[in-house]
Amino acid sequence: MKVVESGSFAEAGRQLRLSRSAISKYIADLEESLGVQLLNRTTRHASPTENGQRYFERAVVILSEIEAADQAVAQAQSAPRGLLRVNAPMSFGTMRLGPVLADFMARYGELQLQIVLSDDLLDPVQDGFDVTLRIAELESSSLIARKITPVARMICASPDYLARHGTPKHPQDLREHASLTYGFLLTGNQWKLTGSDGDHWIQPAWSLCVNNAEVLRDVAIKGRGLALLPEFIAADALRKGELLTVLDDYSAPPLALYAVYPPTRHLSVKVRLFIDFLVERFGREDEAGVRSRAAAS
């Protein structure tokens, strides 16, 4: 195209920053591949043959389509469209993600959202999710994870349970209590608590193991045992006095909310904007002030 437009191998070479001999070789290779002569050559001038003119005209259309495709992709990067598939834990999805989704949809009206809530550890790649939200201590993998916010945890029980069974004063006392445990942590049913006297690993005798923390909260409110709960799940019950925290001088390792997505050279704008939105809404939250200390028994 450059040779036909400029009428010269030398000028085409200057525009493409290639030598005249390189331009000549590329044209000769193309003619050999096609089995036709594309250009009539003189010492200073080149003009298309009949076949060369046809080829030139088709090439103009092809390259204009490529340019249009490039522009369409660039525009899509600035104005998100299409389907965004998100996997999130059930409790976080219903309690925290659901209330803010309408704001994200209002901000990006041309984007379609498909939200799949599940406490199963689905495979982000195999199951075709653009973003997977996880509250966990993540294992190393080929996926990319961005930390959105820490998720504090505390041990909770109902006032009725503590009145009947007493309030534990030390992590070792947990061995004498009924425990309600979550089933999908890397540590299994073991609880790690850290205080001024160091780390304590406790294997509580559990009466319920379930993969949903809202169920643990509800059973704890009914006085069936102690539960190690994420603060955002226990917060409302703590404010109402339905649950009290114990062992406040000890802390469990905090989990975190992560946005996980497959590695890619160019992160799609819809994924980036969704993750930025999560950071905007949850990344600066102050989770303090919801604890309610259990009275000494």
VEXDREN-829105 format. One record per residue (C-alpha): z, x, y. Coordinates in steps of 0.001 Angstrom, whole numbers, plus 500000, padded with zeros to 6 digits. Example, Ala and Ser with C-alpha at 12.3 -4.5 7.8 and 13.67 -1.06 7.14 Angstrom:
<sites>
507800512300495500
507140513670498940
</sites>
This chain:
<sites>
500000500000500000
500865502764502453
497570504567501817
495539501378502359
497518500421505465
497275503864507052
493837504805505659
495082508295504877
496934510130502133
498481512443504708
499782509575506899
501127507725503875
502907510923502890
504512511232506339
505746507646506244
507160508016502741
508378511593503311
506250512878500451
503590515577500353
499907514666500434
499520516133496952
502359513989495615
500769510848497066
497424511823495544
499021512410492144
500832509049492158
497599507220493034
495691509101490334
498392508247487756
498224504565488770
494413504520488491
494589506157485066
497193503630483919
495089500684485123
491784502175484003
490100501471487359
489404503314490611
491533501897493431
490519504085496378
487382505658497776
488334509122499004
486912511432501642
488474514551503077
490311512650505828
490075509025504874
490818506654501993
489697503043501659
490245500520498865
487598499715496321
487011496070495425
489584496375492639
491860498326494968
491711495539497575
492678492938494959
495533495139493800
496661495704497384
496713491975498137
498811491202495037
501142494087495824
501757492664499313
502883489369497746
505077491095495146
506870493317497651
507413490421500045
509040488481497189
511295491459496447
512290491612500111
513038487884500078
515161488327496943
517096491142498628
517733488947501664
518851486027499498
521400488196497702
522641489632501000
523060486127502422
524918485017499287
527305487915499815
528196486571503252
528184482841502367
529622482228498886
527845479673496732
527763478707493099
530448478497490429
533763480389490471
535659480194487150
539387480921487344
541987481101484583
545651480777485586
549031480232483886
549970476574483528
553176476609485602
551822478738488408
548672476631488462
550466473308488797
553333474441491041
551742476982493363
547974477242492990
547241473518492984
548802472813496405
546643475444498155
543301474918496395
542207472207498837
542507474707501707
540306477227499884
537750474508499130
537710473386502766
537118476954503896
534246477589501444
532626474195500993
529506475401499136
531527476982496335
532252475164493085
535655475849491503
536384475532487806
540095476095487125
541319476490483534
545116476397483201
546507477913480014
549501479938478897
547388481501476131
546229485055476807
542532484287477130
540011487116477288
538579487205480837
535263488717479729
534713486912476437
535702483549477931
533547484058481011
536115483954483823
535356485474487212
539086485835487969
542119485614485701
545594485230487188
548470486658485186
552197486921485749
553143489881483615
553701493560483178
550073494422482517
548944496662479706
546261499215480492
542718497964479932
539159498326481211
539724495372483547
540566495750487221
543828494210488424
544941493585491986
548624492898492566
549113489755494643
552907489501494872
556030490462492916
557698487713490897
561477488038490729
563415486707487747
567018485661487269
569251484327484509
570096480672485065
572236478005483451
573426474534484335
576918474014485804
577722471890482757
576773474667480328
578856477229482209
581831474866482348
581671474435478573
580858477985477510
582063480195480346
580184482455482747
578997485849481405
580336488767483429
578429491591481736
575039491725479978
576789492283476655
578432488849477042
574993487278476588
575278487892472859
577881485115472753
575671482563474502
572780480330473524
569557481657475030
566266479998475895
563460482554475721
559842482898476771
557436483789473993
554649485824475647
556356488848477226
555523492386476112
559244492908475479
559324489952473094
562677488162473123
564520491223474403
566033491065477887
566419494199479987
569031494070482745
569812496910485143
572959497347487201
575210500041488604
576227500970485052
572640501533483940
570153499680481765
571120497156479121
568744495896476435
569952492606475002
568565490732472018
570038487268472682
570520484737469937
567930482180470987
567864478492470223
564472477856471857
561392480043472259
558485478523474177
555416479730476048
556022477681479197
558776478493481680
558943474966483104
560061473782479673
562736476504479639
563924475362483067
564109471719482059
566034472492478863
568404474779480801
569056471985483322
570125469803480361
572777472384479481
571286473848476307
571591477533477182
570797480458479485
567208481112480559
565580484104482241
563297482347484704
560770483345487374
562236482534490758
559390480244491833
560043478037488787
563830477958489173
563893477686492980
563983473906493352
566640473432490655
568731476175492265
568542474494495670
569601471174494139
572482472769492244
570999471783488882
570988475458487918
573193478389488887
572418482085488570
574655484423486609
574967488192486380
573698488563489951
574841492199490006
572180492891487386
568426492519487737
565612491974485286
562435494026485793
560294492053488222
556991490757487026
554032490391489366
551166488025489957
547904489872489326
544293488902489834
542317490431486985
538543490714486904
535891492719485023
534878496054486551
531694495865488571
529932498123491010
529522495320493555
532422492857493590
530937489428494226
531916487867497515
533286484720495859
535735486777493784
536728488927496740
537285485926499020
539353484097496391
541586487115495818
541949487675499571
542952484025499890
545664484461497250
547010487514499065
546989485562502327
548943482657500828
551272484395498391
551317488083499227
553819487890502080
556084485208500705
559822485668501174
561400484558497934
564946485234499094
567496482567499736
567149480417496648
569888481961494531
573017479968493848
575811482062492403
577791480606489562
581439480055490269
583833482085488206
585009480140485199
</sites>
